[in-house]
Amino acid sequence: MKTVEGQGSLPAELRGGALALGNFDGVHRGHQAVIGAAIRAARKAGIPALVATFDPHPSRHFRPDSPPFALTTPGQKLKLFEGLGVDGAVVIPFDAALAGLSAEDFARQWLVARLGIAHVVTGEDFTFGKGRSGSAETLGQLGRSLGFSAEAVAPVTASDEVVSSTRIRQALVEGDMETAARLLTRPFTIAMPVIHGDKRGRTIGVPTANQELGAYLRPRYGVYAVRARLSDGTVANGVANLGIRPMFDPPRELLETWLLDWSGDLYGQTIEIELVRWLRGELKLDGLDALKAQIAKDEEVARAVLAT
């Protein structure tokens, strides 16, 4: 998959393609349906299959002080796009200039001039242009005058509920990792560099890989059964604490993962931690012995969960 970011030019061999257009934060079931429709149209017409997304997320541009809400990093999104089988991905910079474009100007400048698309696919609820003045219907009207066709994909449902990033965020905040995974089609995964911590864990035989959460939505604080995917392809089971560690001062928000049956140096590496199941909330225990006993219980439960 070829990737074009910022003001980069689309390679000539990718022009004239079928484009899936949207924010696609999470690349969940609904997003996959939009991208899949673009791929099918491309294969049928013998043209490139493309996907375009925005960075930063428009909500972050308009509300820069809002709490973190991302379900994926830009890098994760690109990796997921590639896994779906598109030929090219375009990352459109969402800035004041883009936000000020009318729906027609966006279509002319980006879809026609920059990308030269033949077909565009969005969700039915897609909006674009200054003040969100454009809709999927608008896109169809513009396409008829500008020389491309447009298609809108209906919302996708799973277990009788509409799949949306909002619903996934709700599940994560509630600690309902099973629902989040069902709607995403995979466990919610945090991919961040491993940083140095205070190294308390290694003194009690529980060394942890520590990661900050960056722009990710904060799932429910607590202890999780997790699966780690390391940069060399190794997959390891683990137990993780996500939160502020109430037993220690000063409070510091971290994802701290103890990899079971594994040892090595991960500092500086970006590893992927899949939050498989929320096990319990954070606790302020009565001393080190109580902490060791609780960690042993958490390990037992996590092993049982991950064995299934």
N, C-alpha and C positions, 0 to 999 in steps of 0.2 A: 504494500500500500504506500502510495506517495502522499506526503503531507505538505500542505502549503499554509504557512502561518503569516499573520500580519499583512503587510503589503506585497508579499511575494506574488509572482506571476504563476498562473496555472499552466503546467506544461501543455504543449499543443495537443499531445495525444489524449489528454483528459477533457478537452473542450468538447462541447456538443453532447454532454452526458445527461443522465437522469440523476437528479439531486434530491436527497432527503435533507430537509431544512428544519432546524429547530435548536433549542437549547440542549436537550438530551442529557440533562444532569441525572445520572444514575443509569442511563441506557437500560431502562427497565422494559418489561413486556410491551408496553404501549409504544415506547420508542423503537423497539425492535420491529414492531409491526410496520411503522413508517419507513424505517430503513429497508426492511424486507420488501416492501412494495416498490421502492426505488430500484432495488437490485433486480427484481423480477421484470420491471419495465425495461431496464437497461439490457438485460440478457435477451429479452424478446426482440428488442430493436437493434441489438448488436452494437450498443454504445457503452461508454464507460459508466460505472456505477459510482456515484459520489455521495458524500455526506458533508454538510456544512454546519458548524456550531459557532457559538459566540464565546469570547473570553475577554473580559470577565463576564459572568452571568449578568444580564441586564439589571436584575434586581440589585446586584452589588454596586452597579454604576449609579443607580438612582438613590439607593439607600446604603451608602458606604459604612454607616455606623451600625447597621443591623447585625444581630448575632450571627455567628457562623451557621451555614445551612447546607453546604455542599455535600452531595452523596458520592461524588467522585472528584478526583483531581483531573486537570486537563490531560495529564499523561495516561491516567487510567482510561479516560474516555477514548483516546486515540487507540489504545490497545484493544479495547472492546470493539470499536469500529472495525479494526483490522480482522478481529476474530469473526465478525459477521460476514466478511467477504467483499467489502467494498474495494474499489480500485484506487480511490483517492479521498483524502479528507482535507477540508478547508477550515481553518480557524479564523473567523472574522473578528477583528478587534472591535469590541463594543466601547466606544468612547463618545465624547460630546458631539463629534462630527457625525458619527453614524446615527446617534440618537436624534439628531436634528433633521435627518433626511425624511422626506415624505415617503409614503408607501410606493408611489410611482418612481421617485428618484432612486430608492433602494433597488427596485426591480431593474431599472435601467442601468445603474452603475455597477451593481454587483452581479445580478443574475444574468444580464445580457452582456455587458461590456467586459467584466472581469472573468466570468465563468463560462459564458457562451452556452448556457444550458438549453437542452431541447425539451426537458420535462422536469417538473418539480413536484415533490410529494411532501405534504405536511400533515399534522394532525388537524382534525376539524376545529379545534380551539386555538389554532395558531394565530397570533397577532404580530404585526410588524409596522414599521413606519412611525413617524413622530406622533406622540400621543396615542400610540397603539391604534392608529387610524385604519390600518389595513387588516384584513382577515383572509381566511382561506378562500372565501368567495371573491374578494378583491383580487387575490393572486390569479384566480382563473380569468377574471375580466382583463387584467393587465396582460396576461399571457396571450390572449387572443389578439391583442394589438401589437405586442412586442415579439411574437414569434415562438412562444413556447407553450406547451400544454401543462395543466396543473391537475393535481389529484389530492383529495383530502381523505385521510383514513379515520374511520370512526373510532371512538374510545374502545379500548380493550378491557374486557372484564375477566376476573379470576375469582372463582367461588362467589359469584354474584355481586362483586364489588368492582367499581371502576379502578383500574390501575393508574396511579398518579404518583408523582414525586411527593406531593403533599401527604398522601396516605402512607407512603413509605416512611416519611419523616415522623409521622405520628406513631407508627409501629416502633420505630427505633427509640423514640423518647419514652415509650411505655415498656421498653425492654422485650418487646415481642419480636424476637429475631426470626422466628419461624415464618411469621407473616411477611416480614421484610424480605426474607430470602425467596419466598414464593412469588412475590411481586417483582423482585429484581431478576429472578431466575438463578440466583447465586447468593451466597452469604454476603452481607454488608462487609466491605473490606477497607481497612485503613492501610495506606501505603505511604510511609514516611521514613526519613532517615533515622537510624538508631543513634541516640545521643548518650553522652555520659550522664549518669545519675549520681546519687550519693553513695551507691555501692553498699547499701545496708544488706540487700538480699544475699549477696555472696557470703556474708559473715554467718548466715544461718543455713547455708547450703541451698539457697534458692536464688541463683543469679538471674537477673531480669534484663531483657532488652527494652530500653526505655525510648518512647517516641512521643513527641508533642503532637497535638491534634490539628494544628494549622487551621485551615478554612472548613474542615469537616463539621457537619452537624454533630452535636454532642449527644450520643445515645445515652440511655439511662445509666447513671453511674453504678458501678458495682463490679462484681467478679464474673468473668465469662469463661466458658469452655471455648477454646480457639484453635484454629489451625493456621500455622505460619508457612508461608511460601518464601523461601530465601532466594537471594539473588543468583545462586548457583543451581536453582531448580529443586533443591531439597525441600521436602514437605515434612513438617514436624507438628505434633500435637502440643498443646500447651494450656496453661491457665493464665489469665490476664486480669489485672485490676485496672479499671478505667475510672478515673476520678481524681480526688484531691488528697487521698491518703490521710484520713482523719487522725491516725495515730502519730503523725509526725508533723513537726513545725519547722518552717512555715508551710502552710498548705501549698501544694504545687500540682497543677493539673497535668497528668501524664497517663499514657497507656503503658503499663509495665507488664511484660509478658515473660513468664517462666516457661522455657521450652523443655518439655519432658523428654528424657532419654536422649539429650543432645548437648553437646558442648562445643565451644568455639568462640571466635572473636567476630562480632557483627558491627562494631563501631564504624559509623560513617556509611554503612550499607543501607539502601532502601529495601525494606522487607514488607511483605503484605501479610497483615493479620486479619483473618476471617473471623468475625464474631459469630460463633455458631449458636451459642445459647447463653442467656443471662442466668446465672446461678443464684446470686444473692446480692443484696445491697452492701455498700461499704459499712464496716463496723469499726468502732473505737474499742479495742479489746484491752483487757487488763494485763498488760505486760507482754514480754517477749515469749514466755512459755505458752500463753494463750494464743498468741499469733502463730506460733509453730504448729500448735494443735489444729487451729482452724485451717491453716494452709494444707495440712495433711488431709483434712476432710474435703477441702476443695479439690485437691488432686484426685482423690478417689472418685468423686462425683464427675469431674471432668473426663477422666479416663472412661468411665462408664458411658457417658454421653457420646464421646467421640468414637467409641467402639461400634456404635450403631449407625 
